[in-house]
Amino acid sequence: MKLIFATLAASNFLIHASTAFIVPSTSGSRRRHASPLYMSADTGRRVVVTGLGVVSGAGIGHEKFFQSCLDGKSSLGKVTRFDAEAYTCSIASEVSDEEFIVKDYFSNVKNIKSNDRYTHFAVAAAKMALRDAEIPEELPAPDRIGCMVGTAFGGMETFERETLKLAANPSRPRVSPFTIPALLGNTASGVIGIETGARGPNYGVTSACASGSHAIGEAMGMITDGHADMMLAGGTEATITPLCFAGFCAMKAMATKWNDDPTSGSRPFDTDRGGFVMGEGAGVVLLESLESAKARGANIYCELVGYGASCDAHHITTPAPEGRGLAAAMEIAVSMSGMEKTNVSYVNAHGTSTAYNDKFETMAIKTVFGEHATKKRR
C-alpha cells in the first residue's frame, strides 16, 4: 500500500511564512527498493530519506518518539528549567537531562561547554540520523555531505545568561568568549559539520516556526541540483527560558488555562483551544540522492517530491485571511510533485492551538483539497 504525505509548516510569528512538502512513501518492511517511487516534476535528481534522528520530551531517538505518539504518551508538564510560577503559562515539553546525556553525542567534549543547548540537541539528532542510515563515522566523500538545520531563536539560554551577567556588573563588561558563536543561528549546522566531518554545503535557516521545514526543502534542492549527495537537515530549538516565555505570554500566544492540568494544554483545532505549549528538542533527517541510497543498499523511508514556500505579506503574527499563503505553499508543492491531490492522505498541520492559525489553516487545507479534505475514510 502506498501512503502519500503532505507536510505543512507555517510560522505564526515574526513574518508569516509557509512551507509544504509532498512525501510519497510505502508501508511494510524496512527494505523498500522494489516499491515504485514517484518521480518529481523537477528534472533534477531524486531525493529520499534514509536516516532519522529525534531529541524530544516524548522520547530520545525516533523509535521511542514514535512509540510515544502511538501510545498517546504526553510529554507536557510543569516547567522545571526555571521558576515559571509567576508566568501566565507555566507548562512545557522539556527534554529530560536524565535521559538526554549530551556527552554521549559529542566526540570533542570541549564542544559541549562552548555551545548552547539548542546546538547540543541538533548534534545529537544529526548523529542519530547518520547511525540510523548506517553511515560510518568516517564519512564517505565528506565534501559531498552537507548540513542545513533551521532554528527560530538560536542560543537563547546563552543570550539570556550572558546578558544578565553583563547587566549585573556593567562596570566590568565581561562575558564568555563563546557568547557570540553560541547564540548564532547557524552554529548548530556548523558544529554538526565539525563533529561529523561533513564538509558540504552548510548554513542555518531562520524563518520562525517554518525554519525546520524550510531547511529540509532547501537541503532537498542542494541534492536535486547536484551540489551534494547527502544532506543532514531539520530543526532545533531550546527556548524554555524566562525571556521566551515572557515574550510569548505577552503576545497572548501560549496556553494559560491548563497550568494545573498540563497534559490537556495542547489542543489544536479544538473549540476550547487557547494557545500553544512550548517545547524543545530537535529533529534531523538524512536526505540522500536515490542513486546513492540504492548504490549502498540503504533503507529508504520515503521520497521527497514536492516543496513549496510562500509569504503572506500581511501581518507580523496573524495569517492572511482564508490562509492564502498557506494554500499557496501547498499548491506549489503539489504542482512540483506532479501528483493528484486525491492521492494525498495525510497533512501534517502546524496546529498552534491559536484562534487565527487553526481557523485559517483549516480554510487553506479545504481551499487546496476541496471535498477531498473532508472526505471520510474507513
C-alpha positions, 0 to 999 in steps of 0.5 A, a space after each residue: 500500500 502506498 501512503 502519500 504525505 503532505 507536510 505543512 509548516 507555517 510560522 505564526 510569528 515574526 513574518 508569516 511564512 509557509 512551507 509544504 512538502 509532498 512525501 510519497 512513501 510505502 508501508 511494510 518492511 524496512 527494505 523498500 527498493 522494489 516499491 515504485 517511487 514517484 518521480 518529481 516534476 523537477 528534472 533534477 535528481 531524486 531525493 529520499 530519506 534514509 536516516 532519522 534522528 529525534 531529541 524530544 520530551 516524548 522520547 530520545 531517538 525516533 523509535 521511542 518518539 514514535 512509540 510515544 505518539 502511538 501510545 498517546 504518551 504526553 510529554 507536557 508538564 510543569 516547567 522545571 528549567 526555571 521558576 515559571 510560577 509567576 508566568 501566565 503559562 507555566 507548562 512545557 515539553 522539556 527534554 529530560 537531562 536524565 535521559 538526554 546525556 549530551 556527552 554521549 553525542 559529542 566526540 570533542 567534549 570541549 564542544 559541549 561547554 562552548 555551545 548552547 543547548 539548542 546546538 547540543 540537541 541538533 548534534 545529537 539528532 544529526 548523529 542519530 540520523 547518520 547511525 540510523 542510515 548506517 553511515 560510518 563515522 568516517 564519512 564517505 566523500 565528506 565534501 559531498 555531505 552537507 548540513 542545513 538545520 533551521 532554528 527560530 531563536 538560536 542560543 537563547 539560554 546563552 543570550 539570556 545568561 550572558 546578558 544578565 551577567 553583563 547587566 549585573 556588573 556593567 562596570 566590568 563588561 565581561 562575558 564568555 568568549 563563546 557568547 557570540 558563536 553560541 547564540 548564532 543561528 547557524 552554529 548548530 549546522 556548523 558544529 554538526 559539520 565539525 563533529 561529523 566531518 561533513 564538509 558540504 554545503 552548510 548554513 542555518 535557516 531562520 524563518 520562525 516556526 517554518 525554519 525546520 521545514 524550510 531547511 529540509 526543502 532547501 537541503 532537498 534542492 542542494 541534492 536535486 541540483 547536484 551540489 551534494 549527495 547527502 544532506 543532514 537537515 531539520 530543526 532545533 530549538 531550546 527556548 524554555 527560558 524566562 525571556 521566551 516565555 515572557 515574550 510569548 505570554 505577552 503576545 497572548 500566544 501560549 496556553 494559560 488555562 491548563 497550568 494545573 492540568 498540563 497534559 490537556 494544554 495542547 489542543 489544536 483545532 479544538 473549540 476550547 483551544 487557547 494557545 500553544 505549549 512550548 517545547 524543545 528538542 530537535 529533529 534531523 533527517 538524512 536526505 540522500 540522492 536515490 542513486 546513492 541510497 540504492 548504490 549502498 543498499 540503504 533503507 529508504 523511508 520515503 521520497 521527497 517530491 514536492 516543496 513549496 514556500 510562500 509569504 503572506 505579506 500581511 501581518 507580523 503574527 496573524 495569517 492572511 485571511 482564508 490562509 492564502 499563503 498557506 494554500 499557496 505553499 501547498 499548491 506549489 508543492 503539489 504542482 512540483 510533485 506532479 501528483 493528484 491531490 486525491 492521492 494525498 492522505 495525510 497533512 501534517 498541520 502546524 496546529 498552534 492551538 491559536 484562534 487565527 492559525 487553526 481557523 485559517 489553516 483549516 480554510 487553506 487545507 479545504 481551499 487546496 483539497 476541496 471535498 477531498 479534505 473532508 472526505 471520510 475514510 474507513 
